[in-house]
């Protein structure tokens, strides 16, 4: 959630952020009123409790003949204290509920608007050209014996697939290359749970507008995660951390997304599927270091795409296309030749203190007080990368040249050869 002090002292900042996101501005005034009522209720409760404490001492010191009447008064006062405490709790709950409807205040410079209002940061690499009609990734995957969508659908339904043979090896190679990259940068590797409690999913900000994208198991009251970011954020929930140096984790997990809001989109191939693998970077750091850390995460992602020989662009995502927890997000989109378009392969988000406030993750300042840390995330490899690699490096006969940086992870293999014609 957002900082209550920021809300109280600079509501216009929050309102501008909400407006840029295309979200309710009125909810800010609602939160201010709820905060006012909360503080009034807490003050009333504390005054009564102080009165109760003073009265308790009076009862204890009173002569025996006066105690009966004073005890009756004390019981009446105790009832009022209990009612005031309940009112304060209700006001606190109401304030919390309203506050959770406000997105993380965007960082200065984030463009306003929706999905198409991004700002282009840079374009890197030449788009591949061919003197033949290029095949799309699914056709190439079928020629290579790497992708089997038909049997995926037979077994599990639409948008499920089998990666087989060189397809399975290719995914593992990409993931291991990314893991080595993360290790070299000081990340701790993690294999994370893919089922999490509601409070962890809620704490990371995933149960808002896109909650319908998440698989839920009602019998167990658990959610399947669409990214290891969720489990990595929950890893240090309710803890006080030492972030003198950032805590960096690289979480490898299977991910699940219902893709409920994408009916009819990218139904061919493995661009948008319900199950995939991903290596996710996650960082806990000091709030003042968050923007510099964000730049580092983006750099690691770019270095991966460059090593794989992919043409790509970086965009500064518009506020209306951010999740509620991100204050800024960069998308890195690779060129997909058969779609004549850039498609998102990875992104990195600066969530400032938003998730840490919700999950009660703090560090201790020099004064001894505790305050929320900042959290950031960014994908370093995922199944979707296979799409851009196959299409970019294809040859006329359906074979695919393996990027040199990836060859050590495939036993030195230089070319993926078709097994079916």
C-alpha positions as CSV (number, residue, x, y, z in Angstrom):
1,X,0.0,0.0,0.0
2,X,1.0,3.6,-0.2
3,X,2.7,5.7,2.5
4,X,-0.1,7.2,4.8
5,X,2.2,10.2,5.5
6,X,2.5,10.9,1.7
7,X,-1.3,10.6,1.4
8,X,-1.8,13.0,4.3
9,X,0.8,15.6,3.4
10,X,0.8,15.4,-0.4
11,X,-2.5,14.1,-1.6
12,X,-2.1,15.9,-4.9
13,X,0.9,13.7,-5.8
14,X,-1.3,10.6,-5.3
15,X,-4.1,12.2,-7.3
16,X,-1.8,12.9,-10.2
17,X,-0.6,9.4,-10.2
18,X,-4.1,8.0,-10.1
19,X,-5.1,10.2,-13.0
20,X,-2.0,9.2,-15.0
21,X,-2.9,5.5,-14.4
22,X,-6.5,6.1,-15.5
23,X,-7.7,5.1,-12.1
24,X,-10.1,6.7,-9.6
25,X,-9.0,10.1,-8.3
26,X,-11.9,10.3,-5.9
27,X,-10.6,7.3,-3.9
28,X,-7.8,9.6,-2.7
29,X,-10.4,11.9,-1.0
30,X,-12.1,8.8,0.3
31,X,-8.8,7.6,1.8
32,X,-8.1,11.0,3.4
33,X,-11.6,10.9,5.1
34,X,-11.0,7.3,6.2
35,X,-7.6,8.3,7.6
36,X,-9.2,11.3,9.5
37,X,-11.9,9.0,11.0
38,X,-9.3,6.3,11.8
39,X,-7.1,8.8,13.7
40,X,-10.1,10.2,15.5
41,X,-11.3,6.8,16.6
42,X,-7.8,5.8,17.8
43,X,-7.5,9.1,19.8
44,X,-10.9,8.5,21.4
45,X,-9.9,4.9,22.3
46,X,-6.6,6.0,23.8
47,X,-8.2,8.8,25.8
48,X,-10.7,6.4,27.3
49,X,-8.0,3.8,28.0
50,X,-5.9,6.5,29.8
51,X,-9.0,7.4,31.8
52,X,-9.5,3.8,32.6
53,X,-5.9,3.4,33.9
54,X,-6.3,6.4,36.1
55,X,-9.6,5.2,37.4
56,X,-8.2,1.8,38.1
57,X,-5.6,3.3,40.4
58,X,-8.4,5.3,42.1
59,X,-10.4,2.1,42.7
60,X,-7.3,0.3,44.1
61,X,-6.7,3.1,46.6
62,X,-10.3,3.7,47.6
63,X,-11.6,2.8,51.1
64,X,-13.5,-0.5,51.2
65,X,-16.9,1.1,51.7
66,X,-16.5,3.1,48.4
67,X,-15.1,0.3,46.3
68,X,-18.5,-1.3,45.4
69,X,-19.7,1.9,43.7
70,X,-16.4,2.6,42.1
71,X,-16.1,-1.0,40.7
72,X,-19.5,-0.5,39.0
73,X,-18.3,2.7,37.4
74,X,-15.1,0.9,36.4
75,X,-17.1,-1.8,34.7
76,X,-19.2,0.8,32.8
77,X,-15.9,2.5,31.7
78,X,-14.5,-0.8,30.6
79,X,-17.5,-1.3,28.4
80,X,-17.0,2.1,26.8
81,X,-13.3,1.3,26.3
82,X,-14.2,-2.0,24.6
83,X,-16.6,-0.2,22.3
84,X,-14.0,2.5,21.5
85,X,-11.4,-0.2,20.7
86,X,-13.9,-2.0,18.4
87,X,-14.6,1.3,16.6
88,X,-10.9,2.0,16.2
89,X,-10.3,-1.4,14.8
90,X,-13.2,-1.0,12.3
91,X,-11.9,2.4,11.3
92,X,-8.4,1.0,10.8
93,X,-9.8,-1.8,8.7
94,X,-11.8,0.6,6.6
95,X,-8.8,2.8,6.0
96,X,-6.7,-0.2,5.0
97,X,-9.4,-1.3,2.6
98,X,-9.5,2.1,0.9
99,X,-5.7,2.5,0.8
100,X,-5.3,-0.9,-0.9
101,X,-7.4,0.5,-3.8
102,X,-4.7,3.1,-4.6
103,X,-1.9,2.1,-7.0
104,X,1.7,2.7,-6.2
105,X,2.5,6.4,-6.9
106,X,4.3,6.5,-10.2
107,X,7.9,7.8,-10.5
108,X,8.4,11.2,-12.1
109,X,8.8,10.9,-15.8
110,X,6.6,7.8,-16.3
111,X,4.3,8.6,-19.3
112,X,0.6,8.9,-18.7
113,X,-2.0,6.9,-20.6
114,X,-2.6,3.3,-21.6
115,X,-0.9,0.5,-23.4
116,X,-0.1,2.5,-26.6
117,X,1.2,5.5,-24.8
118,X,4.7,4.1,-23.9
119,X,7.9,6.1,-24.5
120,X,10.6,4.5,-26.7
121,X,13.9,4.4,-24.7
122,X,16.1,2.8,-27.3
123,X,16.2,0.3,-30.2
124,X,19.2,-2.1,-30.4
125,X,20.4,-4.4,-33.2
126,X,19.4,-4.8,-36.8
127,X,16.1,-6.5,-37.6
128,X,16.9,-9.8,-39.4
129,X,16.2,-10.0,-43.1
130,X,15.7,-13.1,-45.2
131,X,16.0,-13.9,-49.0
132,X,13.3,-16.6,-48.4
133,X,9.8,-16.6,-46.8
134,X,10.5,-17.0,-43.1
135,X,8.6,-19.6,-41.1
136,X,7.0,-18.7,-37.8
137,X,8.2,-20.3,-34.6
138,X,5.5,-23.0,-34.4
139,X,6.2,-24.2,-37.9
140,X,9.9,-24.2,-37.1
141,X,9.3,-25.9,-33.8
142,X,7.3,-28.7,-35.5
143,X,10.0,-29.2,-38.1
144,X,12.6,-29.5,-35.4
145,X,10.5,-31.8,-33.3
146,X,10.7,-29.2,-30.6
147,X,7.1,-28.0,-30.0
148,X,3.9,-30.1,-29.9
149,X,0.8,-28.0,-29.4
150,X,-1.6,-30.6,-30.7
151,X,-0.8,-33.1,-27.9
152,X,-0.7,-30.3,-25.4
153,X,-4.2,-29.4,-26.3
154,X,-5.3,-33.1,-26.2
155,X,-3.9,-33.6,-22.7
156,X,-4.6,-30.2,-21.1
157,X,-6.7,-28.1,-23.4
158,X,-5.9,-24.9,-25.4
159,X,-2.7,-23.0,-24.7
160,X,-0.8,-25.9,-23.3
161,X,2.1,-27.4,-25.0
162,X,4.8,-30.0,-24.9
163,X,8.4,-28.9,-25.4
164,X,10.2,-32.1,-26.6
165,X,13.6,-33.1,-27.8
166,X,15.6,-30.0,-28.7
167,X,12.8,-27.8,-27.6
168,X,13.1,-29.0,-24.0
169,X,16.9,-28.7,-24.2
170,X,16.6,-25.2,-25.7
171,X,14.5,-24.0,-22.8
172,X,16.8,-25.5,-20.2
173,X,19.8,-24.0,-22.1
174,X,18.3,-20.5,-22.0
175,X,17.4,-20.8,-18.4
176,X,20.8,-22.1,-17.4
177,X,22.5,-19.3,-19.4
178,X,20.4,-16.8,-17.4
179,X,21.1,-18.5,-14.1
180,X,24.9,-18.2,-14.8
181,X,24.3,-14.6,-15.6
182,X,22.5,-14.1,-12.3
183,X,25.1,-15.9,-10.3
184,X,27.8,-13.8,-11.8
185,X,25.9,-10.7,-10.7
186,X,25.6,-12.0,-7.1
187,X,22.1,-13.4,-7.1
188,X,21.2,-16.3,-4.8
189,X,19.4,-19.0,-6.8
190,X,16.1,-20.2,-5.5
191,X,13.6,-22.9,-6.5
192,X,10.4,-21.3,-5.2
193,X,6.9,-22.6,-4.2
194,X,4.3,-22.1,-6.9
195,X,1.4,-22.3,-4.5
196,X,1.0,-19.4,-2.1
197,X,-1.4,-18.1,0.6
198,X,-3.9,-15.4,-0.2
199,X,-2.1,-12.9,2.0
200,X,1.1,-13.3,0.0
201,X,-0.7,-12.9,-3.3
202,X,-2.6,-9.9,-1.9
203,X,0.6,-8.4,-0.5
204,X,2.4,-8.4,-3.8
205,X,-0.5,-6.6,-5.5
206,X,-1.7,-9.4,-7.8
207,X,-5.3,-9.6,-6.5
208,X,-6.4,-6.3,-8.0
209,X,-7.7,-5.6,-11.5
210,X,-6.1,-8.8,-13.0
211,X,-7.1,-11.3,-10.3
212,X,-9.1,-13.2,-13.0
213,X,-5.7,-14.1,-14.6
214,X,-4.7,-16.2,-11.5
215,X,-5.5,-19.9,-10.9
216,X,-7.1,-20.4,-7.5
217,X,-7.6,-23.7,-5.5
218,X,-10.6,-23.1,-3.2
219,X,-10.3,-26.4,-1.5
220,X,-6.8,-25.4,-0.2
221,X,-7.2,-21.6,-0.2
222,X,-4.0,-21.3,-2.3
223,X,-3.1,-19.5,-5.5
224,X,-0.9,-20.7,-8.3
225,X,1.7,-18.1,-9.0
226,X,2.2,-16.5,-12.4
227,X,5.7,-15.5,-11.5
228,X,8.2,-16.4,-8.8
229,X,8.1,-12.7,-7.8
230,X,5.2,-13.6,-5.6
231,X,7.0,-16.3,-3.6
232,X,10.2,-14.2,-3.5
233,X,8.4,-11.2,-2.2
234,X,6.7,-13.4,0.5
235,X,10.1,-15.0,1.5
236,X,10.9,-12.1,3.9
237,X,7.4,-11.1,4.9
238,X,7.1,-9.9,8.5
239,X,10.9,-9.6,8.8
240,X,13.4,-6.8,9.5
241,X,16.3,-7.1,7.0
242,X,19.8,-5.8,6.7
243,X,19.9,-4.2,3.3
244,X,23.2,-2.4,3.7
245,X,23.9,-4.5,0.5
246,X,20.9,-5.4,-1.6
247,X,19.5,-8.9,-1.2
248,X,19.3,-10.4,-4.7
249,X,17.5,-13.6,-5.5
250,X,17.0,-15.4,-8.8
251,X,13.8,-17.6,-8.6
252,X,13.4,-20.5,-11.1
253,X,9.8,-21.8,-11.2
254,X,7.0,-23.0,-13.4
255,X,4.4,-20.2,-13.8
256,X,0.6,-20.4,-14.4
257,X,-1.6,-17.8,-16.0
258,X,-5.3,-18.1,-17.0
259,X,-4.9,-15.4,-19.6
260,X,-8.6,-14.7,-19.1
261,X,-8.4,-11.2,-20.5
262,X,-6.6,-12.3,-23.7
263,X,-9.3,-14.3,-25.5
264,X,-8.4,-14.6,-29.2
265,X,-4.9,-13.2,-28.8
266,X,-1.8,-15.1,-29.7
267,X,-3.5,-18.4,-29.8
268,X,-1.0,-19.8,-32.3
269,X,2.2,-21.2,-30.8
270,X,3.8,-20.5,-27.4
271,X,3.7,-16.7,-27.1
272,X,0.8,-16.8,-24.7
273,X,0.3,-20.1,-22.9
274,X,-1.1,-21.1,-19.5
275,X,2.1,-22.8,-18.2
276,X,5.7,-21.8,-18.8
277,X,9.0,-21.6,-17.0
278,X,10.8,-18.4,-15.9
279,X,13.9,-17.2,-14.1
280,X,12.9,-14.1,-12.2
281,X,15.3,-11.6,-10.5
282,X,14.0,-10.1,-7.2
283,X,15.8,-7.5,-5.1
284,X,15.3,-6.0,-1.6
285,X,17.2,-2.8,-1.2
286,X,17.2,0.7,0.4
287,X,14.5,3.0,-1.1
288,X,17.1,5.5,-2.2
289,X,19.0,2.8,-4.1
290,X,15.9,1.5,-6.0
291,X,16.2,3.5,-9.2
292,X,19.9,2.6,-9.6
293,X,19.1,-1.1,-9.0
294,X,16.3,-0.8,-11.6
295,X,18.8,0.3,-14.2
296,X,21.1,-2.7,-13.3
297,X,18.2,-5.2,-13.8
298,X,17.5,-3.7,-17.2
299,X,21.2,-3.9,-18.1
300,X,21.3,-7.6,-17.2
301,X,18.2,-8.3,-19.4
302,X,19.7,-6.3,-22.3
303,X,23.0,-8.2,-22.1
304,X,21.1,-11.5,-22.3
305,X,19.2,-10.4,-25.5
306,X,22.4,-9.1,-27.1
307,X,24.2,-12.3,-26.3
308,X,21.4,-14.2,-28.0
309,X,21.7,-12.1,-31.1
310,X,18.2,-10.6,-30.9
311,X,17.0,-7.2,-32.2
312,X,15.0,-5.5,-29.5
313,X,13.7,-2.2,-28.1
314,X,13.2,-0.9,-24.6
315,X,10.1,1.0,-23.7
316,X,9.1,3.0,-20.6
317,X,5.6,1.6,-20.0
318,X,2.8,4.1,-19.6
319,X,1.2,4.5,-16.1
320,X,-2.1,2.9,-17.3
321,X,-0.3,-0.3,-18.3
322,X,1.5,-0.7,-15.0
323,X,0.3,-3.2,-12.4
324,X,-0.8,-1.7,-9.2
325,X,2.5,-2.5,-7.4
326,X,4.9,-1.0,-10.0
327,X,6.0,2.7,-9.8
328,X,7.9,2.3,-13.1
329,X,8.3,-0.6,-15.6
330,X,10.5,-1.1,-18.6
331,X,9.5,-3.6,-21.2
332,X,12.1,-5.2,-23.4
333,X,10.6,-6.3,-26.7
334,X,12.3,-8.5,-29.3
335,X,11.6,-8.4,-33.0
336,X,9.5,-11.3,-34.2
337,X,10.0,-11.4,-38.0
338,X,6.8,-13.2,-39.0
339,X,4.7,-10.8,-37.0
340,X,6.6,-7.8,-38.3
341,X,6.5,-6.5,-34.8
342,X,8.3,-6.2,-31.5
343,X,6.9,-8.5,-28.8
344,X,7.6,-8.4,-25.1
345,X,10.1,-10.9,-23.9
346,X,10.8,-9.5,-20.5
347,X,10.1,-6.6,-18.2
348,X,11.5,-5.1,-15.0
349,X,9.6,-3.2,-12.4
350,X,10.5,-0.8,-9.5
351,X,7.9,-1.4,-6.9
352,X,9.5,1.1,-4.4
353,X,8.1,0.4,-0.9
354,X,4.6,-0.7,-2.0
355,X,4.9,-4.4,-1.6
356,X,7.1,-4.1,1.5
357,X,4.4,-2.1,3.3
358,X,1.8,-4.7,2.5
359,X,4.1,-7.6,3.5
360,X,5.7,-5.8,6.5
361,X,9.3,-6.1,5.3
362,X,11.5,-3.4,6.9
363,X,15.0,-2.4,7.6
364,X,16.4,-0.5,10.6
365,X,17.5,3.1,10.1
366,X,20.5,4.7,11.9
367,X,18.0,6.1,14.4
368,X,16.9,2.6,15.3
369,X,13.4,3.0,13.8
370,X,12.2,0.5,11.2
371,X,10.9,1.5,7.7
372,X,9.9,-0.4,4.6
373,X,12.5,-1.6,2.1
374,X,12.1,-1.2,-1.6
375,X,11.5,-4.2,-3.9
376,X,12.2,-4.7,-7.6
377,X,11.8,-7.6,-10.1
378,X,12.8,-8.5,-13.6
379,X,12.6,-11.6,-15.8
380,X,16.0,-12.9,-17.0
381,X,14.7,-15.8,-19.1
382,X,11.4,-17.4,-20.0
383,X,9.9,-19.9,-22.4
384,X,8.7,-17.2,-24.7
385,X,12.3,-16.4,-25.7
386,X,12.3,-19.5,-27.8
387,X,9.9,-17.7,-30.2
388,X,12.4,-14.9,-31.0
389,X,15.4,-17.2,-31.1
390,X,13.9,-19.6,-33.6
391,X,12.5,-17.0,-35.9
392,X,15.6,-14.7,-35.8
393,X,18.2,-17.4,-36.5
394,X,16.3,-19.6,-38.9
395,X,17.6,-20.7,-42.3
396,X,15.8,-21.6,-45.5
397,X,15.8,-25.3,-45.0
398,X,14.1,-24.9,-41.6
399,X,17.3,-25.3,-39.6
400,X,18.2,-22.8,-36.9
401,X,21.6,-21.4,-36.1
402,X,22.3,-21.6,-32.3
403,X,23.6,-18.3,-30.9
404,X,27.2,-18.7,-30.0
405,X,26.6,-17.8,-26.3
406,X,24.0,-20.5,-26.0
407,X,26.1,-23.3,-27.6
408,X,28.0,-24.4,-24.4
409,X,24.5,-25.1,-22.8
410,X,23.6,-27.4,-25.7
411,X,26.8,-29.5,-25.7
412,X,28.4,-27.3,-28.3
413,X,25.6,-27.7,-30.8
414,X,25.8,-25.1,-33.6
415,X,22.7,-25.8,-35.7
416,X,19.3,-27.2,-34.9
417,X,18.4,-29.5,-37.7
418,X,14.9,-30.4,-38.8
419,X,13.8,-34.0,-38.1
420,X,10.5,-33.8,-40.0
421,X,9.8,-32.5,-43.5
